[in-house]
């Protein structure tokens, strides 16, 4: 996607989501809404969803796309890297990422954005996969981080 077009689309999506977040303060409702909007508005998003920590495991929550792994092996793969490093991870070629978890072999690039609550605890991750290589860049990271912050905003 053209970089200018990408920024404009993300800006519109963010504004739309800000309005939609006023409908409910429930984090699950907000995540479901974020997932649906992102997945259907960004054509290169092949799989879009959230994994959350529960009793030391990273478990699937809301998602759109093909069938997902229900539980991600501890401290393995892109999602766990984002959680452990407490920062967004962009992977241009998942097949070159050590310990990559292949829930669907059609996935070729990925971005994982940690979900952090207002007290600073990492609760989970927004995970987005693409069938194309090198789909994600700093624009995706910037806007997806802003969007993820909407989950726990007032």
CORCOR-V801692 format. One record per residue. N is the residue number from 1. SS is DSSP state (hx for helix, st for strand, lp for the rest). PHI is phi in radians with two decimals (999 if undefined). D_FIRST is the distance of its C-alpha to the first C-alpha in whole Angstrom. Layout:
<<N & SS & PHI & D_FIRST> <N & SS & PHI & D_FIRST>>
This chain:
<<1 & lp & 999 & 0> <2 & lp & -0.95 & 4> <3 & hx & -1.00 & 6> <4 & hx & -1.20 & 9> <5 & hx & -1.07 & 7> <6 & hx & -1.08 & 6> <7 & hx & -1.07 & 10> <8 & hx & -1.10 & 11> <9 & hx & -1.14 & 10> <10 & hx & -1.05 & 12> <11 & hx & -1.08 & 15> <12 & hx & -1.13 & 15> <13 & hx & -1.09 & 15> <14 & hx & -1.05 & 18> <15 & hx & -1.06 & 20> <16 & hx & -1.07 & 20> <17 & hx & -1.17 & 21> <18 & hx & -0.99 & 24> <19 & hx & -1.13 & 25> <20 & hx & -1.23 & 25> <21 & hx & -1.18 & 27> <22 & lp & -1.22 & 30> <23 & lp & -1.32 & 31> <24 & lp & -2.74 & 32> <25 & lp & -1.69 & 32> <26 & lp & -1.24 & 32> <27 & hx & -1.02 & 30> <28 & hx & -1.15 & 30> <29 & hx & -1.12 & 29> <30 & hx & -1.13 & 26> <31 & hx & -1.13 & 25> <32 & hx & -1.08 & 25> <33 & hx & -1.17 & 23> <34 & hx & -1.02 & 20> <35 & hx & -1.05 & 20> <36 & hx & -1.10 & 20> <37 & hx & -1.11 & 17> <38 & hx & -1.05 & 15> <39 & hx & -1.09 & 15> <40 & hx & -1.63 & 15> <41 & hx & -1.80 & 12> <42 & lp & -1.96 & 9> <43 & lp & -1.14 & 9> <44 & lp & -1.60 & 8> <45 & lp & -1.45 & 11> <46 & lp & -1.52 & 14> <47 & st & -2.46 & 17> <48 & st & -2.41 & 17> <49 & st & -3.06 & 21> <50 & st & -2.04 & 24> <51 & st & -2.01 & 26> <52 & st & -2.20 & 29> <53 & st & -1.31 & 32> <54 & st & -2.56 & 36> <55 & lp & 0.88 & 39> <56 & lp & 1.42 & 37> <57 & st & -1.95 & 35> <58 & st & -1.77 & 31> <59 & st & -2.04 & 31> <60 & st & -1.08 & 28> <61 & st & -2.14 & 28> <62 & st & -1.28 & 26> <63 & st & -2.75 & 23> <64 & st & -2.30 & 21> <65 & lp & 2.17 & 20> <66 & lp & -1.13 & 22> <67 & lp & -0.86 & 26> <68 & lp & -1.86 & 25> <69 & lp & -1.17 & 28> <70 & lp & -1.32 & 30> <71 & st & -2.32 & 31> <72 & st & -1.67 & 30> <73 & lp & -0.92 & 32> <74 & lp & -0.94 & 33> <75 & lp & 0.93 & 32> <76 & lp & -2.29 & 30> <77 & hx & 1.54 & 26> <78 & hx & -1.18 & 23> <79 & hx & -1.08 & 24> <80 & hx & -1.13 & 27> <81 & hx & -1.06 & 26> <82 & hx & -1.11 & 24> <83 & hx & -1.19 & 27> <84 & hx & -1.15 & 30> <85 & hx & -1.58 & 28> <86 & lp & 0.95 & 27> <87 & lp & -2.69 & 24> <88 & lp & -1.18 & 20> <89 & st & -2.04 & 20> <90 & st & -1.95 & 16> <91 & st & -2.14 & 17> <92 & lp & -1.19 & 15> <93 & lp & -2.45 & 17> <94 & hx & -1.10 & 20> <95 & hx & -1.24 & 22> <96 & hx & -1.78 & 23> <97 & lp & -1.51 & 23> <98 & lp & -1.02 & 27> <99 & lp & 1.35 & 28> <100 & lp & -0.94 & 25> <101 & lp & -1.73 & 26> <102 & lp & -1.65 & 25> <103 & lp & -1.31 & 25> <104 & lp & -2.52 & 23> <105 & lp & -1.14 & 23> <106 & lp & -1.36 & 19> <107 & lp & -1.30 & 18> <108 & lp & -2.16 & 16> <109 & st & -2.44 & 14> <110 & st & -2.71 & 15> <111 & st & -2.33 & 16> <112 & st & -2.25 & 19> <113 & st & -2.07 & 20> <114 & st & -1.13 & 24> <115 & st & -1.74 & 25> <116 & st & -2.10 & 28> <117 & lp & -1.38 & 31> <118 & lp & -1.03 & 33> <119 & lp & -1.53 & 35> <120 & lp & 1.66 & 33> <121 & lp & -1.46 & 33> <122 & st & -1.40 & 30> <123 & st & -1.79 & 30> <124 & st & -3.13 & 28> <125 & st & -2.65 & 24> <126 & st & -1.56 & 21> <127 & st & -2.07 & 19> <128 & st & -2.29 & 16> <129 & st & -1.99 & 15> <130 & st & -2.30 & 12> <131 & lp & -1.31 & 14> <132 & lp & -1.61 & 11> <133 & lp & -1.35 & 13> <134 & lp & 0.94 & 11> <135 & lp & -1.32 & 8> <136 & lp & -1.88 & 10> <137 & lp & -2.50 & 11> <138 & hx & -1.14 & 13> <139 & hx & -1.14 & 11> <140 & hx & -1.03 & 11> <141 & hx & -1.04 & 15> <142 & hx & -1.02 & 16> <143 & hx & -1.32 & 15> <144 & hx & -1.16 & 16> <145 & hx & -1.11 & 19> <146 & hx & -1.09 & 20> <147 & hx & -1.17 & 19> <148 & hx & -1.09 & 21> <149 & hx & -1.11 & 24> <150 & hx & -1.17 & 24> <151 & hx & -1.02 & 26> <152 & hx & -1.98 & 29> <153 & lp & -1.41 & 29> <154 & lp & -1.37 & 32>>
